[in-house]
Amino acid sequence: MTETDLDVDRPDARTRADVTLVSRGITVTARVIRSDESGLVVSPSGAGRAWHESVKPGDAVEVYWVSGYEERTLPAKVSSVDSSAQTAWRLRPTGAAERSRRRRAVRAKVVVPIVVPWSGGLLRGTTIDLSEGGLKTLVEGCGLPPESGTPLRLMLTLDHDVTVDLAGEVAWGSEHATGQWVLAVQFTDVDEQTADTLRRRVFRALREERSFGTD
């Protein structure tokens, strides 16, 4: 088990997590200041918002974070609120952590090279975001982009030695100001090994994005 797979029970300190205030249906991104057996201390982003002042001890929350190549969730309650310097919520777990069911396919900003065979040639570009179920991409284009439902083949270079060949269909397409095409594509018939490769790449990007050390 690698170091990044150890945070299965709670998010590590100096990372970021999503905190959902259950009664309000509001989700905020927070910096994890402390994480140990007694619970978590988190500092929500945008602490100047007025609704933050209404958060009080006893409020139920759900904490979401990236562990390995899955998203985990932990139920908790706010045990105290400290607004003296920067807003900090102390959270006490009320149950065990488990795999998140929040989303079918977690999406992340992933910028990698993509090649799309089209009209006897190759369209080249880069992805905008990626999940195991699909992607958005910016590619070279000429004229109108393909219509919704158009089948495509996609070749993604996820790392210098990892390339995947995927089948998909266009969800929507539009022309970019540069004359390129922006395409949203849903994958079709993704085998388990390829889905696992995509998932690992997505969660690696999320770990990098949420790592406090990269701010």
MARGU-128888 format. One record per residue (C-alpha): residue number from 1; x, y, z. Coordinates in steps of 0.5 Angstrom, whole numbers. Each point is the difference from the previous one (the first is absolute). Layout:
ATOM  minu      X      Y      Z
ATOM   NUM      X      Y      Z
...
REM end
This chain:
ATOM  minu      X      Y      Z
ATOM     1      0      0      0
ATOM     2      3      7     -2
ATOM     3      0      6      4
ATOM     4     -6      3     -4
ATOM     5     -4     -6      2
ATOM     6      0      1      7
ATOM     7     -5      5      1
ATOM     8     -6     -4      0
ATOM     9     -3      2      7
ATOM    10      1      7     -1
ATOM    11      4      5     -4
ATOM    12      7      2      2
ATOM    13      2      7      2
ATOM    14      2      5     -5
ATOM    15     -5     -2     -5
ATOM    16     -6      2     -2
ATOM    17     -7     -3      1
ATOM    18     -7      1     -2
ATOM    19     -5      1      6
ATOM    20     -7      0     -1
ATOM    21     -5      3      5
ATOM    22     -6     -5      0
ATOM    23     -5      5      2
ATOM    24      1      5     -5
ATOM    25      2     -4     -6
ATOM    26      7      4     -1
ATOM    27      6     -3     -1
ATOM    28      7      4      1
ATOM    29      7     -1     -1
ATOM    30      4      0      6
ATOM    31      7      0      2
ATOM    32      2     -6      5
ATOM    33      4      3      6
ATOM    34      0     -6      4
ATOM    35     -2     -7      0
ATOM    36      1     -6      5
ATOM    37     -4     -5      4
ATOM    38     -4      6      4
ATOM    39     -3      3     -7
ATOM    40      2      5     -5
ATOM    41      1      8      0
ATOM    42     -2      3     -6
ATOM    43      0      7     -3
ATOM    44     -5      2     -5
ATOM    45      2      4     -7
ATOM    46     -4      6      0
ATOM    47     -1      1      7
ATOM    48     -2      7     -1
ATOM    49     -7     -2     -2
ATOM    50     -6      1      5
ATOM    51     -3     -7      0
ATOM    52      7     -2      3
ATOM    53     -2      4      6
ATOM    54     -6     -5      1
ATOM    55      3     -6      1
ATOM    56      0     -3      7
ATOM    57      2     -6      4
ATOM    58     -5     -6     -1
ATOM    59      0      2     -8
ATOM    60      0     -7     -4
ATOM    61      6      0     -5
ATOM    62      2     -5     -5
ATOM    63      8      1     -2
ATOM    64      2     -3     -7
ATOM    65      8     -1     -2
ATOM    66      4     -3     -5
ATOM    67      3     -7      3
ATOM    68      4     -4     -5
ATOM    69     -4      0     -6
ATOM    70     -7      1      3
ATOM    71     -4      5      3
ATOM    72     -1     -2      8
ATOM    73     -5      3      4
ATOM    74     -1      1      8
ATOM    75     -6      2      4
ATOM    76      1      5      5
ATOM    77     -3      6      5
ATOM    78      3      7      1
ATOM    79      3      0      7
ATOM    80      2      7      1
ATOM    81      1      6     -5
ATOM    82      6      5      1
ATOM    83     -1      6     -4
ATOM    84      6      4      4
ATOM    85      5      0     -5
ATOM    86     -2     -4     -6
ATOM    87     -6     -4      0
ATOM    88      1     -7      2
ATOM    89     -5     -5      2
ATOM    90      1     -6      4
ATOM    91     -3     -7     -2
ATOM    92     -1     -6      4
ATOM    93     -2     -6     -4
ATOM    94     -6     -3      1
ATOM    95      1     -7     -4
ATOM    96      5     -4     -4
ATOM    97      3      3     -7
ATOM    98     -2     -4     -6
ATOM    99      0      1     -8
ATOM   100     -4      6     -2
ATOM   101     -6     -1     -4
ATOM   102      0      8     -2
ATOM   103      1     -1     -7
ATOM   104      0     -6     -5
ATOM   105      7      3     -3
ATOM   106      4      5      3
ATOM   107      3      5     -5
ATOM   108      6      4      1
ATOM   109      4      5     -4
ATOM   110      5     -4     -4
ATOM   111      4      3     -6
ATOM   112      3     -6     -5
ATOM   113      1     -1     -7
ATOM   114     -6     -2     -4
ATOM   115      0     -3     -7
ATOM   116     -7     -1     -4
ATOM   117      0     -3     -7
ATOM   118     -5      4     -4
ATOM   119     -2      0     -7
ATOM   120      6     -3     -3
ATOM   121      5      4      5
ATOM   122      2      1      7
ATOM   123     -3      5      5
ATOM   124      5      2      5
ATOM   125     -1      4      7
ATOM   126      0     -1      7
ATOM   127     -5     -2      5
ATOM   128     -4      5      5
ATOM   129     -2     -5      5
ATOM   130     -1     -7      1
ATOM   131     -4     -6      3
ATOM   132      0     -7     -1
ATOM   133     -7      1     -4
ATOM   134      2      6     -4
ATOM   135      4      6     -2
ATOM   136      0      7     -2
ATOM   137      5      2     -5
ATOM   138      3      6     -5
ATOM   139      2     -3     -7
ATOM   140      2      3     -6
ATOM   141     -6      1     -4
ATOM   142     -3      3     -7
ATOM   143     -7      2     -1
ATOM   144     -6     -3      4
ATOM   145      2     -5      6
ATOM   146     -3     -7      0
ATOM   147     -7      0      2
ATOM   148     -3     -4      6
ATOM   149      0     -7      0
ATOM   150      6      0     -5
ATOM   151      5     -6      1
ATOM   152      7      1      1
ATOM   153      7     -4      2
ATOM   154      4      4      5
ATOM   155      7     -1      1
ATOM   156      3      3      7
ATOM   157      7      0      2
ATOM   158     -1      0      8
ATOM   159      7      0      1
ATOM   160      7     -1     -4
ATOM   161     -1     -8      0
ATOM   162     -8      0      1
ATOM   163     -4      0     -6
ATOM   164     -8     -2      0
ATOM   165     -4     -1     -7
ATOM   166     -7      2      2
ATOM   167     -7     -1     -4
ATOM   168     -5      6      2
ATOM   169     -5      4     -3
ATOM   170     -1      8      0
ATOM   171     -5      3      5
ATOM   172      1      7     -2
ATOM   173      5      4     -4
ATOM   174      1      7     -1
ATOM   175      5      5     -4
ATOM   176      5      3      4
ATOM   177      2      7     -1
ATOM   178      7     -2     -3
ATOM   179     -4     -4     -5
ATOM   180      1     -7      4
ATOM   181     -5     -4      2
ATOM   182     -2     -2      7
ATOM   183     -3     -7      1
ATOM   184     -3     -3      5
ATOM   185      0     -8     -1
ATOM   186     -3     -6      4
ATOM   187      4     -6      0
ATOM   188     -3     -6     -3
ATOM   189      2     -8      2
ATOM   190      6      2      5
ATOM   191      3     -6      2
ATOM   192      1     -1      7
ATOM   193      8      1      0
ATOM   194     -1      6     -4
ATOM   195     -5      3      5
ATOM   196      5     -2      5
ATOM   197      6      4     -4
ATOM   198     -5      6     -1
ATOM   199     -2      0      8
ATOM   200      7      0      2
ATOM   201      2      6     -4
ATOM   202     -6      4      2
ATOM   203      1     -1      7
ATOM   204      7      1      0
ATOM   205     -2      7     -3
ATOM   206     -5      1      5
ATOM   207      6     -1      5
ATOM   208      4      5     -3
ATOM   209     -5      5      0
ATOM   210     -2     -1      7
ATOM   211      7      0      3
ATOM   212      1      6      4
ATOM   213      7      0     -1
ATOM   214     -2      2     -8
ATOM   215     -4      6      2
REM end
